[in-house]
Amino acid sequence: MALETAAANGTVKAGSAKNKIGRKIGMASKTATAVKKQQPRELTEEDILKAPEKDYMNEAQLAFFKKRLLEVRDQILRNADDTGEHLRENEITTDPSDRATLEEEYTLELRTRDRERKLLKKVEKSLRMIDDGSYGYCEETGEPIGIPRLLARPMTTLSIEAQERRERVQKLYGD
């Protein structure tokens, strides 16, 4: 702080070690400012929908979807923590009807968390795909999945056509 004040007042001698450090500090702050300017601005859904096809899955769009996926992941993890706390609370009821109601609520909550656990795996997979550059493209065909589909379900890995084909096969041959 004293160095910055001395540099501002012009009391630091040219060529001194303190002056060199002061110049380095000034250059570092300019570099940090330049880095901030290079950061892509946050997009909205409208911006992404209006973007031309040549901008498909550019850096700004990938950042948008990564942020969305991280929010979904955080929400799932919070829900899991809340469920754990809720199940640890031992409510003692003597009435069999109340006990049955509590057991049913616990079962429903655990079933929901199990679905979210499976969804969490898909979210994690999508985040890895963003990192390796394959996010937004169909796993089966390699074609773009499409912005509207990704906005509706950011963790999807198949285009609509590939998903429909997969569902038809599952319907014919079972799981």
PyMOL commands that place a pseudoatom at each C-alpha (Angstrom):
pseudoatom trace, name=CA, resn=MET, resi=1, chain=A, elem=C, hetatm=0, pos=[0.000, 0.000, 0.000]
pseudoatom trace, name=CA, resn=ALA, resi=2, chain=A, elem=C, hetatm=0, pos=[2.860, 2.362, 0.893]
pseudoatom trace, name=CA, resn=LEU, resi=3, chain=A, elem=C, hetatm=0, pos=[4.503, 1.528, -2.429]
pseudoatom trace, name=CA, resn=GLU, resi=4, chain=A, elem=C, hetatm=0, pos=[1.376, 2.468, -4.343]
pseudoatom trace, name=CA, resn=THR, resi=5, chain=A, elem=C, hetatm=0, pos=[1.108, 5.758, -2.419]
pseudoatom trace, name=CA, resn=ALA, resi=6, chain=A, elem=C, hetatm=0, pos=[4.781, 6.538, -3.017]
pseudoatom trace, name=CA, resn=ALA, resi=7, chain=A, elem=C, hetatm=0, pos=[4.431, 5.712, -6.719]
pseudoatom trace, name=CA, resn=ALA, resi=8, chain=A, elem=C, hetatm=0, pos=[1.373, 7.937, -6.959]
pseudoatom trace, name=CA, resn=ASN, resi=9, chain=A, elem=C, hetatm=0, pos=[3.212, 10.814, -5.250]
pseudoatom trace, name=CA, resn=GLY, resi=10, chain=A, elem=C, hetatm=0, pos=[6.275, 10.305, -7.446]
pseudoatom trace, name=CA, resn=THR, resi=11, chain=A, elem=C, hetatm=0, pos=[8.584, 9.795, -4.450]
pseudoatom trace, name=CA, resn=VAL, resi=12, chain=A, elem=C, hetatm=0, pos=[9.901, 6.426, -5.652]
pseudoatom trace, name=CA, resn=LYS, resi=13, chain=A, elem=C, hetatm=0, pos=[13.190, 6.835, -7.494]
pseudoatom trace, name=CA, resn=ALA, resi=14, chain=A, elem=C, hetatm=0, pos=[13.300, 5.647, -11.081]
pseudoatom trace, name=CA, resn=GLY, resi=15, chain=A, elem=C, hetatm=0, pos=[15.291, 2.434, -11.358]
pseudoatom trace, name=CA, resn=SER, resi=16, chain=A, elem=C, hetatm=0, pos=[14.809, 1.453, -7.737]
pseudoatom trace, name=CA, resn=ALA, resi=17, chain=A, elem=C, hetatm=0, pos=[13.612, -2.031, -6.843]
pseudoatom trace, name=CA, resn=LYS, resi=18, chain=A, elem=C, hetatm=0, pos=[10.423, -0.611, -5.362]
pseudoatom trace, name=CA, resn=ASN, resi=19, chain=A, elem=C, hetatm=0, pos=[9.640, 1.205, -8.597]
pseudoatom trace, name=CA, resn=LYS, resi=20, chain=A, elem=C, hetatm=0, pos=[10.132, -1.999, -10.599]
pseudoatom trace, name=CA, resn=ILE, resi=21, chain=A, elem=C, hetatm=0, pos=[7.775, -3.829, -8.267]
pseudoatom trace, name=CA, resn=GLY, resi=22, chain=A, elem=C, hetatm=0, pos=[5.262, -1.013, -8.597]
pseudoatom trace, name=CA, resn=ARG, resi=23, chain=A, elem=C, hetatm=0, pos=[5.382, -1.285, -12.398]
pseudoatom trace, name=CA, resn=LYS, resi=24, chain=A, elem=C, hetatm=0, pos=[4.881, -5.044, -12.174]
pseudoatom trace, name=CA, resn=ILE, resi=25, chain=A, elem=C, hetatm=0, pos=[1.858, -4.535, -9.932]
pseudoatom trace, name=CA, resn=GLY, resi=26, chain=A, elem=C, hetatm=0, pos=[0.446, -2.037, -12.409]
pseudoatom trace, name=CA, resn=MET, resi=27, chain=A, elem=C, hetatm=0, pos=[1.032, -4.420, -15.311]
pseudoatom trace, name=CA, resn=ALA, resi=28, chain=A, elem=C, hetatm=0, pos=[-0.581, -7.295, -13.390]
pseudoatom trace, name=CA, resn=SER, resi=29, chain=A, elem=C, hetatm=0, pos=[-3.708, -5.251, -12.735]
pseudoatom trace, name=CA, resn=LYS, resi=30, chain=A, elem=C, hetatm=0, pos=[-3.896, -4.294, -16.426]
pseudoatom trace, name=CA, resn=THR, resi=31, chain=A, elem=C, hetatm=0, pos=[-3.532, -7.951, -17.392]
pseudoatom trace, name=CA, resn=ALA, resi=32, chain=A, elem=C, hetatm=0, pos=[-6.264, -8.936, -14.924]
pseudoatom trace, name=CA, resn=THR, resi=33, chain=A, elem=C, hetatm=0, pos=[-8.521, -6.271, -16.438]
pseudoatom trace, name=CA, resn=ALA, resi=34, chain=A, elem=C, hetatm=0, pos=[-7.799, -7.578, -19.936]
pseudoatom trace, name=CA, resn=VAL, resi=35, chain=A, elem=C, hetatm=0, pos=[-8.657, -11.120, -18.824]
pseudoatom trace, name=CA, resn=LYS, resi=36, chain=A, elem=C, hetatm=0, pos=[-11.957, -9.913, -17.391]
pseudoatom trace, name=CA, resn=LYS, resi=37, chain=A, elem=C, hetatm=0, pos=[-12.816, -8.258, -20.691]
pseudoatom trace, name=CA, resn=GLN, resi=38, chain=A, elem=C, hetatm=0, pos=[-12.121, -11.478, -22.594]
pseudoatom trace, name=CA, resn=GLN, resi=39, chain=A, elem=C, hetatm=0, pos=[-14.644, -13.422, -20.510]
pseudoatom trace, name=CA, resn=PRO, resi=40, chain=A, elem=C, hetatm=0, pos=[-17.787, -14.039, -22.586]
pseudoatom trace, name=CA, resn=ARG, resi=41, chain=A, elem=C, hetatm=0, pos=[-20.835, -12.312, -21.228]
pseudoatom trace, name=CA, resn=GLU, resi=42, chain=A, elem=C, hetatm=0, pos=[-23.528, -14.493, -19.728]
pseudoatom trace, name=CA, resn=LEU, resi=43, chain=A, elem=C, hetatm=0, pos=[-26.167, -15.442, -22.246]
pseudoatom trace, name=CA, resn=THR, resi=44, chain=A, elem=C, hetatm=0, pos=[-29.892, -15.696, -21.689]
pseudoatom trace, name=CA, resn=GLU, resi=45, chain=A, elem=C, hetatm=0, pos=[-32.195, -18.301, -23.188]
pseudoatom trace, name=CA, resn=GLU, resi=46, chain=A, elem=C, hetatm=0, pos=[-33.354, -15.721, -25.718]
pseudoatom trace, name=CA, resn=ASP, resi=47, chain=A, elem=C, hetatm=0, pos=[-29.776, -14.984, -26.773]
pseudoatom trace, name=CA, resn=ILE, resi=48, chain=A, elem=C, hetatm=0, pos=[-29.065, -18.661, -27.300]
pseudoatom trace, name=CA, resn=LEU, resi=49, chain=A, elem=C, hetatm=0, pos=[-32.261, -19.253, -29.272]
pseudoatom trace, name=CA, resn=LYS, resi=50, chain=A, elem=C, hetatm=0, pos=[-31.514, -16.270, -31.535]
pseudoatom trace, name=CA, resn=ALA, resi=51, chain=A, elem=C, hetatm=0, pos=[-27.894, -17.272, -32.147]
pseudoatom trace, name=CA, resn=PRO, resi=52, chain=A, elem=C, hetatm=0, pos=[-26.996, -18.356, -35.692]
pseudoatom trace, name=CA, resn=GLU, resi=53, chain=A, elem=C, hetatm=0, pos=[-26.224, -22.027, -36.371]
pseudoatom trace, name=CA, resn=LYS, resi=54, chain=A, elem=C, hetatm=0, pos=[-22.540, -21.254, -36.911]
pseudoatom trace, name=CA, resn=ASP, resi=55, chain=A, elem=C, hetatm=0, pos=[-22.337, -20.282, -33.201]
pseudoatom trace, name=CA, resn=TYR, resi=56, chain=A, elem=C, hetatm=0, pos=[-23.666, -23.677, -32.053]
pseudoatom trace, name=CA, resn=MET, resi=57, chain=A, elem=C, hetatm=0, pos=[-21.899, -24.752, -28.851]
pseudoatom trace, name=CA, resn=ASN, resi=58, chain=A, elem=C, hetatm=0, pos=[-19.457, -21.864, -28.814]
pseudoatom trace, name=CA, resn=GLU, resi=59, chain=A, elem=C, hetatm=0, pos=[-17.672, -20.930, -25.600]
pseudoatom trace, name=CA, resn=ALA, resi=60, chain=A, elem=C, hetatm=0, pos=[-20.479, -18.701, -24.312]
pseudoatom trace, name=CA, resn=GLN, resi=61, chain=A, elem=C, hetatm=0, pos=[-23.157, -21.340, -24.940]
pseudoatom trace, name=CA, resn=LEU, resi=62, chain=A, elem=C, hetatm=0, pos=[-21.067, -24.026, -23.261]
pseudoatom trace, name=CA, resn=ALA, resi=63, chain=A, elem=C, hetatm=0, pos=[-20.614, -21.727, -20.256]
pseudoatom trace, name=CA, resn=PHE, resi=64, chain=A, elem=C, hetatm=0, pos=[-24.389, -21.163, -20.136]
pseudoatom trace, name=CA, resn=PHE, resi=65, chain=A, elem=C, hetatm=0, pos=[-25.168, -24.895, -20.145]
pseudoatom trace, name=CA, resn=LYS, resi=66, chain=A, elem=C, hetatm=0, pos=[-22.378, -25.681, -17.690]
pseudoatom trace, name=CA, resn=LYS, resi=67, chain=A, elem=C, hetatm=0, pos=[-23.817, -23.142, -15.268]
pseudoatom trace, name=CA, resn=ARG, resi=68, chain=A, elem=C, hetatm=0, pos=[-27.269, -24.661, -15.711]
pseudoatom trace, name=CA, resn=LEU, resi=69, chain=A, elem=C, hetatm=0, pos=[-26.005, -28.192, -15.147]
pseudoatom trace, name=CA, resn=LEU, resi=70, chain=A, elem=C, hetatm=0, pos=[-24.089, -27.126, -12.041]
pseudoatom trace, name=CA, resn=GLU, resi=71, chain=A, elem=C, hetatm=0, pos=[-27.271, -25.556, -10.656]
pseudoatom trace, name=CA, resn=VAL, resi=72, chain=A, elem=C, hetatm=0, pos=[-29.194, -28.803, -11.269]
pseudoatom trace, name=CA, resn=ARG, resi=73, chain=A, elem=C, hetatm=0, pos=[-26.417, -30.820, -9.621]
pseudoatom trace, name=CA, resn=ASP, resi=74, chain=A, elem=C, hetatm=0, pos=[-26.346, -28.534, -6.586]
pseudoatom trace, name=CA, resn=GLN, resi=75, chain=A, elem=C, hetatm=0, pos=[-30.131, -28.757, -6.215]
pseudoatom trace, name=CA, resn=ILE, resi=76, chain=A, elem=C, hetatm=0, pos=[-30.043, -32.561, -6.366]
pseudoatom trace, name=CA, resn=LEU, resi=77, chain=A, elem=C, hetatm=0, pos=[-27.309, -32.686, -3.722]
pseudoatom trace, name=CA, resn=ARG, resi=78, chain=A, elem=C, hetatm=0, pos=[-29.227, -30.293, -1.452]
pseudoatom trace, name=CA, resn=ASN, resi=79, chain=A, elem=C, hetatm=0, pos=[-32.340, -32.451, -1.819]
pseudoatom trace, name=CA, resn=ALA, resi=80, chain=A, elem=C, hetatm=0, pos=[-30.344, -35.539, -0.873]
pseudoatom trace, name=CA, resn=ASP, resi=81, chain=A, elem=C, hetatm=0, pos=[-28.991, -33.799, 2.236]
pseudoatom trace, name=CA, resn=ASP, resi=82, chain=A, elem=C, hetatm=0, pos=[-32.490, -32.664, 3.217]
pseudoatom trace, name=CA, resn=THR, resi=83, chain=A, elem=C, hetatm=0, pos=[-33.814, -36.197, 2.799]
pseudoatom trace, name=CA, resn=GLY, resi=84, chain=A, elem=C, hetatm=0, pos=[-31.020, -37.606, 4.949]
pseudoatom trace, name=CA, resn=GLU, resi=85, chain=A, elem=C, hetatm=0, pos=[-31.820, -35.149, 7.718]
pseudoatom trace, name=CA, resn=HIS, resi=86, chain=A, elem=C, hetatm=0, pos=[-35.546, -35.799, 7.405]
pseudoatom trace, name=CA, resn=LEU, resi=87, chain=A, elem=C, hetatm=0, pos=[-35.100, -39.564, 7.654]
pseudoatom trace, name=CA, resn=ARG, resi=88, chain=A, elem=C, hetatm=0, pos=[-32.834, -39.209, 10.704]
pseudoatom trace, name=CA, resn=GLU, resi=89, chain=A, elem=C, hetatm=0, pos=[-35.576, -37.379, 12.557]
pseudoatom trace, name=CA, resn=ASN, resi=90, chain=A, elem=C, hetatm=0, pos=[-37.272, -40.141, 14.476]
pseudoatom trace, name=CA, resn=GLU, resi=91, chain=A, elem=C, hetatm=0, pos=[-40.926, -39.379, 14.726]
pseudoatom trace, name=CA, resn=ILE, resi=92, chain=A, elem=C, hetatm=0, pos=[-42.520, -41.775, 17.150]
pseudoatom trace, name=CA, resn=THR, resi=93, chain=A, elem=C, hetatm=0, pos=[-46.177, -42.403, 16.601]
pseudoatom trace, name=CA, resn=THR, resi=94, chain=A, elem=C, hetatm=0, pos=[-48.339, -44.878, 18.392]
pseudoatom trace, name=CA, resn=ASP, resi=95, chain=A, elem=C, hetatm=0, pos=[-51.227, -44.765, 15.995]
pseudoatom trace, name=CA, resn=PRO, resi=96, chain=A, elem=C, hetatm=0, pos=[-50.846, -47.425, 13.274]
pseudoatom trace, name=CA, resn=SER, resi=97, chain=A, elem=C, hetatm=0, pos=[-52.460, -45.170, 10.662]
pseudoatom trace, name=CA, resn=ASP, resi=98, chain=A, elem=C, hetatm=0, pos=[-50.002, -42.365, 11.376]
pseudoatom trace, name=CA, resn=ARG, resi=99, chain=A, elem=C, hetatm=0, pos=[-47.097, -44.805, 11.265]
pseudoatom trace, name=CA, resn=ALA, resi=100, chain=A, elem=C, hetatm=0, pos=[-48.294, -46.152, 7.896]
pseudoatom trace, name=CA, resn=THR, resi=101, chain=A, elem=C, hetatm=0, pos=[-48.582, -42.618, 6.543]
pseudoatom trace, name=CA, resn=LEU, resi=102, chain=A, elem=C, hetatm=0, pos=[-45.024, -41.816, 7.676]
pseudoatom trace, name=CA, resn=GLU, resi=103, chain=A, elem=C, hetatm=0, pos=[-43.688, -45.011, 6.122]
pseudoatom trace, name=CA, resn=GLU, resi=104, chain=A, elem=C, hetatm=0, pos=[-45.422, -44.195, 2.846]
pseudoatom trace, name=CA, resn=GLU, resi=105, chain=A, elem=C, hetatm=0, pos=[-43.951, -40.663, 2.866]
pseudoatom trace, name=CA, resn=TYR, resi=106, chain=A, elem=C, hetatm=0, pos=[-40.469, -42.060, 3.496]
pseudoatom trace, name=CA, resn=THR, resi=107, chain=A, elem=C, hetatm=0, pos=[-40.866, -44.577, 0.677]
pseudoatom trace, name=CA, resn=LEU, resi=108, chain=A, elem=C, hetatm=0, pos=[-42.005, -41.902, -1.735]
pseudoatom trace, name=CA, resn=GLU, resi=109, chain=A, elem=C, hetatm=0, pos=[-39.142, -39.630, -0.715]
pseudoatom trace, name=CA, resn=LEU, resi=110, chain=A, elem=C, hetatm=0, pos=[-36.584, -42.399, -1.139]
pseudoatom trace, name=CA, resn=ARG, resi=111, chain=A, elem=C, hetatm=0, pos=[-37.995, -43.288, -4.563]
pseudoatom trace, name=CA, resn=THR, resi=112, chain=A, elem=C, hetatm=0, pos=[-37.688, -39.646, -5.608]
pseudoatom trace, name=CA, resn=ARG, resi=113, chain=A, elem=C, hetatm=0, pos=[-34.073, -39.487, -4.383]
pseudoatom trace, name=CA, resn=ASP, resi=114, chain=A, elem=C, hetatm=0, pos=[-33.289, -42.670, -6.307]
pseudoatom trace, name=CA, resn=ARG, resi=115, chain=A, elem=C, hetatm=0, pos=[-34.538, -41.044, -9.532]
pseudoatom trace, name=CA, resn=GLU, resi=116, chain=A, elem=C, hetatm=0, pos=[-32.497, -37.951, -8.709]
pseudoatom trace, name=CA, resn=ARG, resi=117, chain=A, elem=C, hetatm=0, pos=[-29.427, -40.129, -8.101]
pseudoatom trace, name=CA, resn=LYS, resi=118, chain=A, elem=C, hetatm=0, pos=[-29.787, -41.489, -11.643]
pseudoatom trace, name=CA, resn=LEU, resi=119, chain=A, elem=C, hetatm=0, pos=[-30.293, -37.962, -12.948]
pseudoatom trace, name=CA, resn=LEU, resi=120, chain=A, elem=C, hetatm=0, pos=[-27.148, -36.852, -11.107]
pseudoatom trace, name=CA, resn=LYS, resi=121, chain=A, elem=C, hetatm=0, pos=[-25.132, -39.410, -13.086]
pseudoatom trace, name=CA, resn=LYS, resi=122, chain=A, elem=C, hetatm=0, pos=[-26.475, -37.910, -16.319]
pseudoatom trace, name=CA, resn=VAL, resi=123, chain=A, elem=C, hetatm=0, pos=[-25.651, -34.394, -15.137]
pseudoatom trace, name=CA, resn=GLU, resi=124, chain=A, elem=C, hetatm=0, pos=[-22.092, -35.446, -14.268]
pseudoatom trace, name=CA, resn=LYS, resi=125, chain=A, elem=C, hetatm=0, pos=[-21.741, -37.106, -17.675]
pseudoatom trace, name=CA, resn=SER, resi=126, chain=A, elem=C, hetatm=0, pos=[-22.938, -33.923, -19.406]
pseudoatom trace, name=CA, resn=LEU, resi=127, chain=A, elem=C, hetatm=0, pos=[-20.431, -31.843, -17.458]
pseudoatom trace, name=CA, resn=ARG, resi=128, chain=A, elem=C, hetatm=0, pos=[-17.646, -34.193, -18.598]
pseudoatom trace, name=CA, resn=MET, resi=129, chain=A, elem=C, hetatm=0, pos=[-18.905, -33.854, -22.172]
pseudoatom trace, name=CA, resn=ILE, resi=130, chain=A, elem=C, hetatm=0, pos=[-18.680, -30.062, -21.907]
pseudoatom trace, name=CA, resn=ASP, resi=131, chain=A, elem=C, hetatm=0, pos=[-15.076, -30.430, -20.773]
pseudoatom trace, name=CA, resn=ASP, resi=132, chain=A, elem=C, hetatm=0, pos=[-14.156, -32.790, -23.622]
pseudoatom trace, name=CA, resn=GLY, resi=133, chain=A, elem=C, hetatm=0, pos=[-16.020, -30.766, -26.275]
pseudoatom trace, name=CA, resn=SER, resi=134, chain=A, elem=C, hetatm=0, pos=[-18.678, -33.308, -27.229]
pseudoatom trace, name=CA, resn=TYR, resi=135, chain=A, elem=C, hetatm=0, pos=[-21.606, -31.651, -25.418]
pseudoatom trace, name=CA, resn=GLY, resi=136, chain=A, elem=C, hetatm=0, pos=[-24.565, -30.735, -27.600]
pseudoatom trace, name=CA, resn=TYR, resi=137, chain=A, elem=C, hetatm=0, pos=[-23.990, -33.485, -30.142]
pseudoatom trace, name=CA, resn=CYS, resi=138, chain=A, elem=C, hetatm=0, pos=[-25.899, -36.767, -30.330]
pseudoatom trace, name=CA, resn=GLU, resi=139, chain=A, elem=C, hetatm=0, pos=[-23.999, -39.772, -28.979]
pseudoatom trace, name=CA, resn=GLU, resi=140, chain=A, elem=C, hetatm=0, pos=[-25.398, -42.051, -31.679]
pseudoatom trace, name=CA, resn=THR, resi=141, chain=A, elem=C, hetatm=0, pos=[-25.404, -39.872, -34.798]
pseudoatom trace, name=CA, resn=GLY, resi=142, chain=A, elem=C, hetatm=0, pos=[-22.952, -37.083, -33.981]
pseudoatom trace, name=CA, resn=GLU, resi=143, chain=A, elem=C, hetatm=0, pos=[-25.473, -34.496, -35.201]
pseudoatom trace, name=CA, resn=PRO, resi=144, chain=A, elem=C, hetatm=0, pos=[-26.330, -31.395, -33.160]
pseudoatom trace, name=CA, resn=ILE, resi=145, chain=A, elem=C, hetatm=0, pos=[-29.021, -32.098, -30.569]
pseudoatom trace, name=CA, resn=GLY, resi=146, chain=A, elem=C, hetatm=0, pos=[-30.468, -28.610, -30.884]
pseudoatom trace, name=CA, resn=ILE, resi=147, chain=A, elem=C, hetatm=0, pos=[-30.730, -25.651, -28.560]
pseudoatom trace, name=CA, resn=PRO, resi=148, chain=A, elem=C, hetatm=0, pos=[-34.474, -25.969, -27.760]
pseudoatom trace, name=CA, resn=ARG, resi=149, chain=A, elem=C, hetatm=0, pos=[-34.008, -29.586, -26.649]
pseudoatom trace, name=CA, resn=LEU, resi=150, chain=A, elem=C, hetatm=0, pos=[-30.951, -28.734, -24.552]
pseudoatom trace, name=CA, resn=LEU, resi=151, chain=A, elem=C, hetatm=0, pos=[-32.786, -25.842, -22.918]
pseudoatom trace, name=CA, resn=ALA, resi=152, chain=A, elem=C, hetatm=0, pos=[-35.645, -28.176, -22.006]
pseudoatom trace, name=CA, resn=ARG, resi=153, chain=A, elem=C, hetatm=0, pos=[-33.334, -30.928, -20.763]
pseudoatom trace, name=CA, resn=PRO, resi=154, chain=A, elem=C, hetatm=0, pos=[-29.678, -29.872, -20.535]
pseudoatom trace, name=CA, resn=MET, resi=155, chain=A, elem=C, hetatm=0, pos=[-28.467, -33.357, -19.618]
pseudoatom trace, name=CA, resn=THR, resi=156, chain=A, elem=C, hetatm=0, pos=[-29.750, -35.028, -22.776]
pseudoatom trace, name=CA, resn=THR, resi=157, chain=A, elem=C, hetatm=0, pos=[-27.241, -36.897, -24.929]
pseudoatom trace, name=CA, resn=LEU, resi=158, chain=A, elem=C, hetatm=0, pos=[-29.452, -37.931, -27.847]
pseudoatom trace, name=CA, resn=SER, resi=159, chain=A, elem=C, hetatm=0, pos=[-31.209, -36.002, -30.585]
pseudoatom trace, name=CA, resn=ILE, resi=160, chain=A, elem=C, hetatm=0, pos=[-34.992, -36.311, -30.747]
pseudoatom trace, name=CA, resn=GLU, resi=161, chain=A, elem=C, hetatm=0, pos=[-34.783, -38.742, -33.669]
pseudoatom trace, name=CA, resn=ALA, resi=162, chain=A, elem=C, hetatm=0, pos=[-32.229, -40.974, -31.927]
pseudoatom trace, name=CA, resn=GLN, resi=163, chain=A, elem=C, hetatm=0, pos=[-34.268, -40.933, -28.703]
pseudoatom trace, name=CA, resn=GLU, resi=164, chain=A, elem=C, hetatm=0, pos=[-37.440, -41.896, -30.584]
pseudoatom trace, name=CA, resn=ARG, resi=165, chain=A, elem=C, hetatm=0, pos=[-35.572, -44.731, -32.321]
pseudoatom trace, name=CA, resn=ARG, resi=166, chain=A, elem=C, hetatm=0, pos=[-34.241, -45.978, -28.990]
pseudoatom trace, name=CA, resn=GLU, resi=167, chain=A, elem=C, hetatm=0, pos=[-37.732, -45.865, -27.423]
pseudoatom trace, name=CA, resn=ARG, resi=168, chain=A, elem=C, hetatm=0, pos=[-39.230, -47.826, -30.354]
pseudoatom trace, name=CA, resn=VAL, resi=169, chain=A, elem=C, hetatm=0, pos=[-36.573, -50.521, -29.986]
pseudoatom trace, name=CA, resn=GLN, resi=170, chain=A, elem=C, hetatm=0, pos=[-37.137, -50.688, -26.212]
pseudoatom trace, name=CA, resn=LYS, resi=171, chain=A, elem=C, hetatm=0, pos=[-40.875, -50.997, -26.791]
pseudoatom trace, name=CA, resn=LEU, resi=172, chain=A, elem=C, hetatm=0, pos=[-40.393, -53.839, -29.275]
pseudoatom trace, name=CA, resn=TYR, resi=173, chain=A, elem=C, hetatm=0, pos=[-37.727, -55.788, -27.411]
pseudoatom trace, name=CA, resn=GLY, resi=174, chain=A, elem=C, hetatm=0, pos=[-38.233, -54.636, -23.840]
pseudoatom trace, name=CA, resn=ASP, resi=175, chain=A, elem=C, hetatm=0, pos=[-35.490, -53.330, -21.567]
for i in range(1, 175): cmd.bond("trace and resi %d" % i, "trace and resi %d" % (i + 1))
show_as sticks, trace
zoom trace
